[in-house]
Amino acid sequence: MTAAPLTSRPYPGLRLLLFCAAVALGWNLDGYRLLDPDEGRNAEVAREMAHTNDYLVPHLDGLPYLDKPIAYFAAAAALMELLGPTETAARLPAYVATLATIGLLVGFARRRWGTDAGWLAGIAYATTLLPLVYARAAMFDSMLTLCTTAAILWLFEERLVLAWAAMAVGALTKGPLAIALPLLVMVPYALATGAPVRRLFSWRAAGTFALIALPWVIAVSIRVPAFPYYVVVRETLQRVATGTFHRTAPFWYYIPIVPVAAFPWIVPALARTRGWRATWLARRASHAREPLLFACWILVPLVFFTLNQSKLPQYVLPLMPAFALAAVRNMVTPPAAAGRAGWGAAMPSSPCWWARRSSPSPTGSPRRSI
């Protein structure tokens, strides 16, 4: 038995609150100088790209800079050609990516739990501490979070082509991590709920990914033959498995960071965790699927980042959308409707991923979901 979201207690003014929060995120982007080393380096790479009009290979001080792919640099460089080499142009791609992430969460929550829940999900993400900080930083993590959030939500809704397109853009932003993170979430989720893992893949999706990501990789490899080895071995394997980059930290590094990063929405997000056992026992029932998605979205990548030898606070930014969605779900759905199943027990009626059927949306149009 499933339950519809609460509709008897509407929240007036949520749309205005979300607008104010979105404006506040980007207020006075050029109000302080670029911070070294990361913001200054990324902005300089973008400035040189705009100056030379070489939008294929990033350069720093005239030398190829292949530590990160092209997407963020190209976006900032294009803005510098319009706005000049300013702090605003350097930081604007991160702000726009944060707004787009808010839009994804609003749309997902509206489809699942109603209009008010959508606005509230946007507010939750916009006022969570870590997204608030990195929406104003000339760094890759906000754009990566946009891509991984899109990929996870679209894989959940079985929009495979869109999901793998998002992973391709993410790979052009921060490398293989953009592929690994969504799969780290969705493969355990599929195994837990009994869905076939092969449903995460399709030939059309693979072709879309290749069409977006491979042309740049091939073109750069022709100009810089050492590029594939550099990316796969030094920038990925050595960063994950060794302390070469001098960013090692103890295994408990993220234990104090995550509660602060997800503040204040971690409180309602974890409000129903006492029912985790019931959720697990009912893991193949419809009411348990969203709780399990959010649990996989947070716990599995967190284990990966804990085992990773390179640790920084912003690495857990892609986990923050899960906290926002879990918090909203717990706030707008009745806890008793599905036997206190944890992480938000009740959910509106929806089909299972592997049942291959559709259910009507509030407007009467069919929708597909896991």
Contacts in CASP RR format, 6 or more apart in sequence:
PFRMAT RR
TARGET T0000
AUTHOR 0000-0000-0000
METHOD contacts of the structure
MODEL  1
MTAAPLTSRPYPGLRLLLFCAAVALGWNLDGYRLLDPDEGRNAEVAREMA
HTNDYLVPHLDGLPYLDKPIAYFAAAAALMELLGPTETAARLPAYVATLA
TIGLLVGFARRRWGTDAGWLAGIAYATTLLPLVYARAAMFDSMLTLCTTA
AILWLFEERLVLAWAAMAVGALTKGPLAIALPLLVMVPYALATGAPVRRL
FSWRAAGTFALIALPWVIAVSIRVPAFPYYVVVRETLQRVATGTFHRTAP
FWYYIPIVPVAAFPWIVPALARTRGWRATWLARRASHAREPLLFACWILV
PLVFFTLNQSKLPQYVLPLMPAFALAAVRNMVTPPAAAGRAGWGAAMPSS
PCWWARRSSPSPTGSPRRSI
1 337 0 8 1.000
1 338 0 8 1.000
2 286 0 8 1.000
2 287 0 8 1.000
2 337 0 8 1.000
2 338 0 8 1.000
2 346 0 8 1.000
2 347 0 8 1.000
2 348 0 8 1.000
2 349 0 8 1.000
2 350 0 8 1.000
3 333 0 8 1.000
3 334 0 8 1.000
3 337 0 8 1.000
3 338 0 8 1.000
3 346 0 8 1.000
3 347 0 8 1.000
3 348 0 8 1.000
4 348 0 8 1.000
4 349 0 8 1.000
5 112 0 8 1.000
5 113 0 8 1.000
5 114 0 8 1.000
5 117 0 8 1.000
5 332 0 8 1.000
5 333 0 8 1.000
5 346 0 8 1.000
5 348 0 8 1.000
6 332 0 8 1.000
6 333 0 8 1.000
6 334 0 8 1.000
7 114 0 8 1.000
10 116 0 8 1.000
11 116 0 8 1.000
11 119 0 8 1.000
11 120 0 8 1.000
13 119 0 8 1.000
14 116 0 8 1.000
14 119 0 8 1.000
14 120 0 8 1.000
14 123 0 8 1.000
15 119 0 8 1.000
17 119 0 8 1.000
17 123 0 8 1.000
18 102 0 8 1.000
18 106 0 8 1.000
18 119 0 8 1.000
18 122 0 8 1.000
18 123 0 8 1.000
18 126 0 8 1.000
21 122 0 8 1.000
21 123 0 8 1.000
21 126 0 8 1.000
21 127 0 8 1.000
22 99 0 8 1.000
22 102 0 8 1.000
22 126 0 8 1.000
24 126 0 8 1.000
25 95 0 8 1.000
25 98 0 8 1.000
25 99 0 8 1.000
25 126 0 8 1.000
25 132 0 8 1.000
25 135 0 8 1.000
25 136 0 8 1.000
26 95 0 8 1.000
26 135 0 8 1.000
26 136 0 8 1.000
29 87 0 8 1.000
29 88 0 8 1.000
29 91 0 8 1.000
29 92 0 8 1.000
29 95 0 8 1.000
29 136 0 8 1.000
30 86 0 8 1.000
30 87 0 8 1.000
30 88 0 8 1.000
30 91 0 8 1.000
31 87 0 8 1.000
32 87 0 8 1.000
33 87 0 8 1.000
34 40 0 8 1.000
34 43 0 8 1.000
34 87 0 8 1.000
34 90 0 8 1.000
34 138 0 8 1.000
35 137 0 8 1.000
38 137 0 8 1.000
38 138 0 8 1.000
38 139 0 8 1.000
39 90 0 8 1.000
39 91 0 8 1.000
39 137 0 8 1.000
39 138 0 8 1.000
39 139 0 8 1.000
40 90 0 8 1.000
40 138 0 8 1.000
41 60 0 8 1.000
42 72 0 8 1.000
42 73 0 8 1.000
42 76 0 8 1.000
42 90 0 8 1.000
42 138 0 8 1.000
42 139 0 8 1.000
42 140 0 8 1.000
43 76 0 8 1.000
43 85 0 8 1.000
43 87 0 8 1.000
43 90 0 8 1.000
43 138 0 8 1.000
44 60 0 8 1.000
44 61 0 8 1.000
45 58 0 8 1.000
45 59 0 8 1.000
45 60 0 8 1.000
45 65 0 8 1.000
45 73 0 8 1.000
46 72 0 8 1.000
46 73 0 8 1.000
46 74 0 8 1.000
46 76 0 8 1.000
46 77 0 8 1.000
46 80 0 8 1.000
46 89 0 8 1.000
46 90 0 8 1.000
47 77 0 8 1.000
47 80 0 8 1.000
47 85 0 8 1.000
48 58 0 8 1.000
48 59 0 8 1.000
48 60 0 8 1.000
48 61 0 8 1.000
48 62 0 8 1.000
49 55 0 8 1.000
49 58 0 8 1.000
49 59 0 8 1.000
49 73 0 8 1.000
49 74 0 8 1.000
49 77 0 8 1.000
50 77 0 8 1.000
50 78 0 8 1.000
50 80 0 8 1.000
50 81 0 8 1.000
50 84 0 8 1.000
50 85 0 8 1.000
52 59 0 8 1.000
55 70 0 8 1.000
55 74 0 8 1.000
55 77 0 8 1.000
56 70 0 8 1.000
56 216 0 8 1.000
56 219 0 8 1.000
56 220 0 8 1.000
56 223 0 8 1.000
57 64 0 8 1.000
57 66 0 8 1.000
57 220 0 8 1.000
57 223 0 8 1.000
57 224 0 8 1.000
58 64 0 8 1.000
58 65 0 8 1.000
58 66 0 8 1.000
58 68 0 8 1.000
58 70 0 8 1.000
58 73 0 8 1.000
59 65 0 8 1.000
64 224 0 8 1.000
66 220 0 8 1.000
66 224 0 8 1.000
66 227 0 8 1.000
66 230 0 8 1.000
66 231 0 8 1.000
66 235 0 8 1.000
67 235 0 8 1.000
68 140 0 8 1.000
68 173 0 8 1.000
68 174 0 8 1.000
68 175 0 8 1.000
69 171 0 8 1.000
69 172 0 8 1.000
69 173 0 8 1.000
69 174 0 8 1.000
69 175 0 8 1.000
69 216 0 8 1.000
70 172 0 8 1.000
70 216 0 8 1.000
71 143 0 8 1.000
71 169 0 8 1.000
71 170 0 8 1.000
71 172 0 8 1.000
71 173 0 8 1.000
72 93 0 8 1.000
72 94 0 8 1.000
72 139 0 8 1.000
72 140 0 8 1.000
72 143 0 8 1.000
72 173 0 8 1.000
75 92 0 8 1.000
75 93 0 8 1.000
75 143 0 8 1.000
76 89 0 8 1.000
76 90 0 8 1.000
76 92 0 8 1.000
76 93 0 8 1.000
76 138 0 8 1.000
79 88 0 8 1.000
79 89 0 8 1.000
79 90 0 8 1.000
79 92 0 8 1.000
79 93 0 8 1.000
80 86 0 8 1.000
80 89 0 8 1.000
80 90 0 8 1.000
82 89 0 8 1.000
83 89 0 8 1.000
83 92 0 8 1.000
87 138 0 8 1.000
90 138 0 8 1.000
91 136 0 8 1.000
91 137 0 8 1.000
91 138 0 8 1.000
93 138 0 8 1.000
93 142 0 8 1.000
93 143 0 8 1.000
94 134 0 8 1.000
94 135 0 8 1.000
94 136 0 8 1.000
94 137 0 8 1.000
94 138 0 8 1.000
94 139 0 8 1.000
94 141 0 8 1.000
94 142 0 8 1.000
94 143 0 8 1.000
95 135 0 8 1.000
95 136 0 8 1.000
95 142 0 8 1.000
97 142 0 8 1.000
97 143 0 8 1.000
97 145 0 8 1.000
97 146 0 8 1.000
98 126 0 8 1.000
98 131 0 8 1.000
98 134 0 8 1.000
98 135 0 8 1.000
98 142 0 8 1.000
98 145 0 8 1.000
98 146 0 8 1.000
100 146 0 8 1.000
101 125 0 8 1.000
101 131 0 8 1.000
101 142 0 8 1.000
101 145 0 8 1.000
101 146 0 8 1.000
101 149 0 8 1.000
101 321 0 8 1.000
102 122 0 8 1.000
102 125 0 8 1.000
102 126 0 8 1.000
103 122 0 8 1.000
104 146 0 8 1.000
104 149 0 8 1.000
104 150 0 8 1.000
104 153 0 8 1.000
104 321 0 8 1.000
105 118 0 8 1.000
105 121 0 8 1.000
105 122 0 8 1.000
105 124 0 8 1.000
105 125 0 8 1.000
105 149 0 8 1.000
105 321 0 8 1.000
105 324 0 8 1.000
105 325 0 8 1.000
106 118 0 8 1.000
106 119 0 8 1.000
106 121 0 8 1.000
106 122 0 8 1.000
107 118 0 8 1.000
107 121 0 8 1.000
108 118 0 8 1.000
108 121 0 8 1.000
108 153 0 8 1.000
108 325 0 8 1.000
109 117 0 8 1.000
109 118 0 8 1.000
109 120 0 8 1.000
109 121 0 8 1.000
109 122 0 8 1.000
109 325 0 8 1.000
109 328 0 8 1.000
109 329 0 8 1.000
110 117 0 8 1.000
110 118 0 8 1.000
111 361 0 8 1.000
111 367 0 8 1.000
112 290 0 8 1.000
112 329 0 8 1.000
112 347 0 8 1.000
112 348 0 8 1.000
112 350 0 8 1.000
113 328 0 8 1.000
113 329 0 8 1.000
113 332 0 8 1.000
113 333 0 8 1.000
113 347 0 8 1.000
113 348 0 8 1.000
114 332 0 8 1.000
114 348 0 8 1.000
114 362 0 8 1.000
116 332 0 8 1.000
117 328 0 8 1.000
117 329 0 8 1.000
117 332 0 8 1.000
118 328 0 8 1.000
120 328 0 8 1.000
120 331 0 8 1.000
120 332 0 8 1.000
121 324 0 8 1.000
121 325 0 8 1.000
121 328 0 8 1.000
122 324 0 8 1.000
124 265 0 8 1.000
124 323 0 8 1.000
124 324 0 8 1.000
124 325 0 8 1.000
124 327 0 8 1.000
124 328 0 8 1.000
125 131 0 8 1.000
125 320 0 8 1.000
125 321 0 8 1.000
125 324 0 8 1.000
126 132 0 8 1.000
127 264 0 8 1.000
127 265 0 8 1.000
128 261 0 8 1.000
128 262 0 8 1.000
128 263 0 8 1.000
128 264 0 8 1.000
128 265 0 8 1.000
128 320 0 8 1.000
128 323 0 8 1.000
128 324 0 8 1.000
129 260 0 8 1.000
129 261 0 8 1.000
129 262 0 8 1.000
129 263 0 8 1.000
130 261 0 8 1.000
130 262 0 8 1.000
130 313 0 8 1.000
130 314 0 8 1.000
130 316 0 8 1.000
130 317 0 8 1.000
130 320 0 8 1.000
131 142 0 8 1.000
131 145 0 8 1.000
131 317 0 8 1.000
131 320 0 8 1.000
134 141 0 8 1.000
134 142 0 8 1.000
134 314 0 8 1.000
134 317 0 8 1.000
135 142 0 8 1.000
139 314 0 8 1.000
140 173 0 8 1.000
140 174 0 8 1.000
141 174 0 8 1.000
141 314 0 8 1.000
141 315 0 8 1.000
141 317 0 8 1.000
141 318 0 8 1.000
142 317 0 8 1.000
143 170 0 8 1.000
143 173 0 8 1.000
143 174 0 8 1.000
144 170 0 8 1.000
144 173 0 8 1.000
144 174 0 8 1.000
144 177 0 8 1.000
144 178 0 8 1.000
144 317 0 8 1.000
144 318 0 8 1.000
145 317 0 8 1.000
145 318 0 8 1.000
145 320 0 8 1.000
145 321 0 8 1.000
147 166 0 8 1.000
147 167 0 8 1.000
147 169 0 8 1.000
147 170 0 8 1.000
147 173 0 8 1.000
147 178 0 8 1.000
148 166 0 8 1.000
148 167 0 8 1.000
148 170 0 8 1.000
148 178 0 8 1.000
148 181 0 8 1.000
148 182 0 8 1.000
148 318 0 8 1.000
149 318 0 8 1.000
149 321 0 8 1.000
150 162 0 8 1.000
150 163 0 8 1.000
150 166 0 8 1.000
151 163 0 8 1.000
151 164 0 8 1.000
151 166 0 8 1.000
151 167 0 8 1.000
151 178 0 8 1.000
151 181 0 8 1.000
151 182 0 8 1.000
152 163 0 8 1.000
152 181 0 8 1.000
152 182 0 8 1.000
152 185 0 8 1.000
152 186 0 8 1.000
152 293 0 8 1.000
152 297 0 8 1.000
154 160 0 8 1.000
154 162 0 8 1.000
154 163 0 8 1.000
154 166 0 8 1.000
155 163 0 8 1.000
155 182 0 8 1.000
155 186 0 8 1.000
155 200 0 8 1.000
155 370 0 8 1.000
156 186 0 8 1.000
156 189 0 8 1.000
156 293 0 8 1.000
156 353 0 8 1.000
156 369 0 8 1.000
156 370 0 8 1.000
157 367 0 8 1.000
157 368 0 8 1.000
157 369 0 8 1.000
157 370 0 8 1.000
158 199 0 8 1.000
158 353 0 8 1.000
158 368 0 8 1.000
158 369 0 8 1.000
158 370 0 8 1.000
159 368 0 8 1.000
160 200 0 8 1.000
160 201 0 8 1.000
160 202 0 8 1.000
160 204 0 8 1.000
160 205 0 8 1.000
161 202 0 8 1.000
161 204 0 8 1.000
161 205 0 8 1.000
161 208 0 8 1.000
163 182 0 8 1.000
163 205 0 8 1.000
164 205 0 8 1.000
164 206 0 8 1.000
164 207 0 8 1.000
164 208 0 8 1.000
164 209 0 8 1.000
165 208 0 8 1.000
165 209 0 8 1.000
165 212 0 8 1.000
167 178 0 8 1.000
167 179 0 8 1.000
167 182 0 8 1.000
167 209 0 8 1.000
168 208 0 8 1.000
168 209 0 8 1.000
168 210 0 8 1.000
168 211 0 8 1.000
168 212 0 8 1.000
168 213 0 8 1.000
169 178 0 8 1.000
169 212 0 8 1.000
170 178 0 8 1.000
171 178 0 8 1.000
171 179 0 8 1.000
171 213 0 8 1.000
172 212 0 8 1.000
172 213 0 8 1.000
172 216 0 8 1.000
175 231 0 8 1.000
175 235 0 8 1.000
175 236 0 8 1.000
176 231 0 8 1.000
176 232 0 8 1.000
176 236 0 8 1.000
177 236 0 8 1.000
180 304 0 8 1.000
181 301 0 8 1.000
181 318 0 8 1.000
183 200 0 8 1.000
184 300 0 8 1.000
184 301 0 8 1.000
184 304 0 8 1.000
185 293 0 8 1.000
185 296 0 8 1.000
185 297 0 8 1.000
185 300 0 8 1.000
185 301 0 8 1.000
186 200 0 8 1.000
186 296 0 8 1.000
187 197 0 8 1.000
187 200 0 8 1.000
188 296 0 8 1.000
188 300 0 8 1.000
189 195 0 8 1.000
189 292 0 8 1.000
189 293 0 8 1.000
189 296 0 8 1.000
190 196 0 8 1.000
190 197 0 8 1.000
190 199 0 8 1.000
190 200 0 8 1.000
190 353 0 8 1.000
191 197 0 8 1.000
192 283 0 8 1.000
192 292 0 8 1.000
192 296 0 8 1.000
193 283 0 8 1.000
193 284 0 8 1.000
193 288 0 8 1.000
193 289 0 8 1.000
193 292 0 8 1.000
193 352 0 8 1.000
193 353 0 8 1.000
193 370 0 8 1.000
194 283 0 8 1.000
194 284 0 8 1.000
194 354 0 8 1.000
195 352 0 8 1.000
195 353 0 8 1.000
195 354 0 8 1.000
195 370 0 8 1.000
196 354 0 8 1.000
199 353 0 8 1.000
199 354 0 8 1.000
217 227 0 8 1.000
217 228 0 8 1.000
220 227 0 8 1.000
221 227 0 8 1.000
221 228 0 8 1.000
234 244 0 8 1.000
238 244 0 8 1.000
238 245 0 8 1.000
239 245 0 8 1.000
239 308 0 8 1.000
239 309 0 8 1.000
239 310 0 8 1.000
240 308 0 8 1.000
240 309 0 8 1.000
240 310 0 8 1.000
241 309 0 8 1.000
242 309 0 8 1.000
243 309 0 8 1.000
243 310 0 8 1.000
245 310 0 8 1.000
247 309 0 8 1.000
247 310 0 8 1.000
247 311 0 8 1.000
247 312 0 8 1.000
248 309 0 8 1.000
248 310 0 8 1.000
248 311 0 8 1.000
249 311 0 8 1.000
251 306 0 8 1.000
253 306 0 8 1.000
253 311 0 8 1.000
254 302 0 8 1.000
254 305 0 8 1.000
254 306 0 8 1.000
254 311 0 8 1.000
254 316 0 8 1.000
257 313 0 8 1.000
257 316 0 8 1.000
258 266 0 8 1.000
258 302 0 8 1.000
258 316 0 8 1.000
258 319 0 8 1.000
259 266 0 8 1.000
261 313 0 8 1.000
261 316 0 8 1.000
261 317 0 8 1.000
261 319 0 8 1.000
261 320 0 8 1.000
262 269 0 8 1.000
262 319 0 8 1.000
262 320 0 8 1.000
262 323 0 8 1.000
265 323 0 8 1.000
265 324 0 8 1.000
265 327 0 8 1.000
266 323 0 8 1.000
266 327 0 8 1.000
267 327 0 8 1.000
268 326 0 8 1.000
268 327 0 8 1.000
268 328 0 8 1.000
268 330 0 8 1.000
268 331 0 8 1.000
269 294 0 8 1.000
269 322 0 8 1.000
269 323 0 8 1.000
269 324 0 8 1.000
269 326 0 8 1.000
269 327 0 8 1.000
269 330 0 8 1.000
269 343 0 8 1.000
270 326 0 8 1.000
271 327 0 8 1.000
271 330 0 8 1.000
271 344 0 8 1.000
272 291 0 8 1.000
272 330 0 8 1.000
272 335 0 8 1.000
272 340 0 8 1.000
272 341 0 8 1.000
272 342 0 8 1.000
272 343 0 8 1.000
272 344 0 8 1.000
272 345 0 8 1.000
273 342 0 8 1.000
273 343 0 8 1.000
274 340 0 8 1.000
274 342 0 8 1.000
275 340 0 8 1.000
275 341 0 8 1.000
275 342 0 8 1.000
276 295 0 8 1.000
276 342 0 8 1.000
276 343 0 8 1.000
278 339 0 8 1.000
278 340 0 8 1.000
278 341 0 8 1.000
278 342 0 8 1.000
279 288 0 8 1.000
279 291 0 8 1.000
279 292 0 8 1.000
279 295 0 8 1.000
279 341 0 8 1.000
279 342 0 8 1.000
279 343 0 8 1.000
279 345 0 8 1.000
280 288 0 8 1.000
282 288 0 8 1.000
282 338 0 8 1.000
282 341 0 8 1.000
283 292 0 8 1.000
285 338 0 8 1.000
286 347 0 8 1.000
286 349 0 8 1.000
286 350 0 8 1.000
286 352 0 8 1.000
287 337 0 8 1.000
287 338 0 8 1.000
287 339 0 8 1.000
287 341 0 8 1.000
287 345 0 8 1.000
287 346 0 8 1.000
287 347 0 8 1.000
288 338 0 8 1.000
288 341 0 8 1.000
289 347 0 8 1.000
289 352 0 8 1.000
289 370 0 8 1.000
290 329 0 8 1.000
290 343 0 8 1.000
290 344 0 8 1.000
290 347 0 8 1.000
291 326 0 8 1.000
291 341 0 8 1.000
291 342 0 8 1.000
291 343 0 8 1.000
291 344 0 8 1.000
291 345 0 8 1.000
292 343 0 8 1.000
293 322 0 8 1.000
293 370 0 8 1.000
294 322 0 8 1.000
294 325 0 8 1.000
294 326 0 8 1.000
294 329 0 8 1.000
294 343 0 8 1.000
295 343 0 8 1.000
297 319 0 8 1.000
297 321 0 8 1.000
297 322 0 8 1.000
298 319 0 8 1.000
298 322 0 8 1.000
298 323 0 8 1.000
301 316 0 8 1.000
301 318 0 8 1.000
301 319 0 8 1.000
302 316 0 8 1.000
302 319 0 8 1.000
305 311 0 8 1.000
305 315 0 8 1.000
305 316 0 8 1.000
308 315 0 8 1.000
326 343 0 8 1.000
326 344 0 8 1.000
329 343 0 8 1.000
329 344 0 8 1.000
329 347 0 8 1.000
330 343 0 8 1.000
330 344 0 8 1.000
333 344 0 8 1.000
333 345 0 8 1.000
333 346 0 8 1.000
333 347 0 8 1.000
334 345 0 8 1.000
334 346 0 8 1.000
335 344 0 8 1.000
335 345 0 8 1.000
335 346 0 8 1.000
336 345 0 8 1.000
336 346 0 8 1.000
337 345 0 8 1.000
337 346 0 8 1.000
338 345 0 8 1.000
338 346 0 8 1.000
338 347 0 8 1.000
339 345 0 8 1.000
349 359 0 8 1.000
350 359 0 8 1.000
350 367 0 8 1.000
350 369 0 8 1.000
351 357 0 8 1.000
351 358 0 8 1.000
351 359 0 8 1.000
351 368 0 8 1.000
351 369 0 8 1.000
352 370 0 8 1.000
353 369 0 8 1.000
353 370 0 8 1.000
358 366 0 8 1.000
358 367 0 8 1.000
358 368 0 8 1.000
359 366 0 8 1.000
359 367 0 8 1.000
360 366 0 8 1.000
360 367 0 8 1.000
361 367 0 8 1.000
END
